[in-house]
Amino acid sequence: MQLHDASHLHFDFRLEWDGVLKSWAVPKGPSMNPKDKRLAVMVEDHPLDYAGFAGEIPDGNYGAGTVWIWDHGTWRPTEKIKDPGKALEQGSLEFILEGDKLKGKFVLIELENSSVKNGWLLIKKHDGEEITHAYDAYEIEVNAENE
């Protein structure tokens, strides 16, 4: 997960799948509270080496601005998901994150009949890792490797 100060400050959520980083822009950032349903706009796939990128994207380039690593870790589909690619095509992917900040079960659900092009919801599932109070990802510091 990267914090990206481009045309608008947002989070970039990425899952490595099939040789690329499936990518979503998350304007309000992720949440560990299952009550929060966060808009996640699917954007173009990114190359794998972009996962660890932190720094400046020069003006005139796609995504120009500053990128920080906010969280990193691994992911895996939940036991009920046999084919993550097919699950994404069908518009619902449940998965487990093992990051420094984001932990446990989440789901991405594609919005149907929405005015938001490529809109999805990123939602934390109840699993014992969730929190019940307000969660503002913008108030949580970026990882130390950015310094």
DOLUM-649607 format. One record per residue (C-alpha): residue number from 1; z, x, y. Coordinates in Angstrom, 2 decimals, always signed. Layout:
# residues N
lovex | c3 | c1 | c2
NUM | Z | X | Y
...
//
This chain:
# residues 147
lovex | c3 | c1 | c2
1 | +0.00 | +0.00 | +0.00
2 | -1.05 | +1.42 | +3.33
3 | -0.10 | +0.43 | +6.85
4 | -3.32 | +0.48 | +8.88
5 | -3.52 | +0.40 | +12.67
6 | -7.18 | -0.49 | +13.12
7 | -8.46 | -3.33 | +15.30
8 | -5.22 | -5.11 | +14.27
9 | -2.13 | -3.68 | +12.63
10 | -2.07 | -4.81 | +8.99
11 | -1.31 | -3.68 | +5.46
12 | -3.97 | -2.64 | +2.95
13 | -3.05 | -3.71 | -0.58
14 | -4.95 | -1.94 | -3.35
15 | -5.09 | -2.23 | -7.12
16 | -6.96 | +0.36 | -9.17
17 | -9.35 | -1.44 | -11.48
18 | -12.63 | -0.57 | -13.17
19 | -13.06 | +2.75 | -11.34
20 | -12.42 | +1.44 | -7.81
21 | -9.61 | +0.20 | -5.61
22 | -9.75 | -3.58 | -5.32
23 | -8.59 | -4.12 | -1.74
24 | -7.03 | -6.82 | +0.42
25 | -5.96 | -6.76 | +4.08
26 | -2.53 | -8.39 | +4.43
27 | -1.90 | -9.20 | +8.11
28 | +1.82 | -10.06 | +7.84
29 | +2.49 | -7.51 | +5.12
30 | +3.82 | -8.09 | +1.63
31 | +7.11 | -9.82 | +0.91
32 | +9.73 | -9.54 | -1.81
33 | +10.79 | -13.15 | -1.08
34 | +9.03 | -15.72 | -3.33
35 | +9.18 | -18.32 | -0.53
36 | +6.70 | -16.24 | +1.48
37 | +3.03 | -16.84 | +0.77
38 | +1.17 | -14.01 | +2.48
39 | -2.50 | -14.23 | +3.37
40 | -4.47 | -11.42 | +1.74
41 | -8.14 | -11.13 | +2.72
42 | -10.23 | -9.43 | +0.05
43 | -12.33 | -6.66 | +1.55
44 | -14.82 | -4.23 | +0.03
45 | -13.77 | -2.05 | -2.87
46 | -12.66 | +1.45 | -1.92
47 | -13.09 | +4.74 | -3.81
48 | -10.11 | +5.87 | -5.87
49 | -9.38 | +8.89 | -3.69
50 | -8.60 | +6.56 | -0.79
51 | -5.33 | +5.50 | -2.48
52 | -3.50 | +8.58 | -1.21
53 | -5.14 | +8.73 | +2.21
54 | -2.94 | +8.96 | +5.30
55 | -4.32 | +10.08 | +8.64
56 | -6.88 | +9.20 | +11.28
57 | -10.18 | +7.43 | +10.67
58 | -12.36 | +8.48 | +13.62
59 | -13.74 | +5.99 | +16.12
60 | -17.14 | +4.64 | +15.14
61 | -16.23 | +4.52 | +11.44
62 | -15.27 | +1.48 | +9.35
63 | -11.50 | +0.98 | +9.70
64 | -11.14 | +3.40 | +12.63
65 | -7.49 | +4.00 | +13.44
66 | -4.34 | +5.43 | +11.88
67 | -3.39 | +4.94 | +8.22
68 | +0.06 | +5.58 | +6.76
69 | +1.22 | +5.37 | +3.16
70 | +3.78 | +2.55 | +3.12
71 | +4.38 | +2.30 | -0.62
72 | +2.89 | +3.67 | -3.81
73 | +3.36 | +3.17 | -7.49
74 | +1.64 | +1.61 | -10.46
75 | +0.62 | -1.85 | -11.51
76 | -0.14 | -3.64 | -14.73
77 | -1.17 | -7.17 | -15.57
78 | +1.52 | -9.44 | -17.00
79 | +1.48 | -10.09 | -20.71
80 | -0.37 | -13.39 | -20.26
81 | -3.34 | -11.66 | -18.54
82 | -5.68 | -10.24 | -21.18
83 | -8.55 | -9.29 | -18.82
84 | -7.64 | -8.55 | -15.18
85 | -11.30 | -8.49 | -14.13
86 | -11.86 | -11.97 | -15.50
87 | -8.58 | -13.15 | -13.96
88 | -9.79 | -11.94 | -10.54
89 | -13.13 | -13.68 | -11.04
90 | -11.25 | -16.88 | -11.90
91 | -9.11 | -16.55 | -8.78
92 | -5.62 | -15.87 | -10.14
93 | -4.13 | -12.53 | -11.17
94 | -0.47 | -12.16 | -12.13
95 | +0.77 | -8.56 | -12.26
96 | +3.79 | -6.28 | -12.15
97 | +4.26 | -3.66 | -9.43
98 | +6.37 | -0.57 | -9.96
99 | +6.52 | +0.89 | -6.47
100 | +9.20 | +2.40 | -4.28
101 | +9.41 | -0.76 | -2.15
102 | +7.47 | -3.44 | -4.06
103 | +8.81 | -4.14 | -7.52
104 | +8.36 | -6.83 | -10.13
105 | +5.99 | -9.72 | -10.68
106 | +3.48 | -10.87 | -8.09
107 | +0.46 | -13.12 | -8.13
108 | -2.77 | -13.12 | -6.15
109 | -4.32 | -16.59 | -5.87
110 | -7.73 | -17.16 | -4.34
111 | -7.82 | -19.86 | -1.67
112 | -10.32 | -22.60 | -2.39
113 | -11.90 | -24.72 | +0.34
114 | -10.35 | -22.51 | +3.00
115 | -11.64 | -21.59 | +6.43
116 | -10.60 | -18.02 | +5.62
117 | -13.50 | -16.17 | +4.00
118 | -12.35 | -14.21 | +0.93
119 | -8.83 | -15.52 | +1.44
120 | -6.14 | -15.07 | -1.19
121 | -2.37 | -15.50 | -1.23
122 | -0.07 | -12.66 | -2.28
123 | +3.16 | -14.14 | -3.63
124 | +6.27 | -12.57 | -5.16
125 | +7.39 | -14.26 | -8.39
126 | +11.00 | -15.04 | -9.37
127 | +11.95 | -12.25 | -11.78
128 | +15.31 | -10.77 | -10.77
129 | +13.69 | -8.25 | -8.38
130 | +13.16 | -10.79 | -5.59
131 | +15.21 | -11.21 | -2.44
132 | +16.27 | -14.47 | -0.79
133 | +16.58 | -13.36 | +2.84
134 | +13.83 | -12.80 | +5.39
135 | +11.52 | -9.89 | +4.55
136 | +9.53 | -8.17 | +7.27
137 | +7.46 | -5.31 | +5.87
138 | +6.84 | -4.03 | +9.40
139 | +10.55 | -3.22 | +9.73
140 | +10.56 | -1.00 | +6.64
141 | +9.76 | +2.66 | +7.24
142 | +6.62 | +4.29 | +5.92
143 | +7.03 | +6.84 | +3.13
144 | +8.16 | +10.39 | +3.93
145 | +4.90 | +12.02 | +2.80
146 | +3.27 | +10.79 | +6.03
147 | +5.22 | +13.29 | +8.11
//
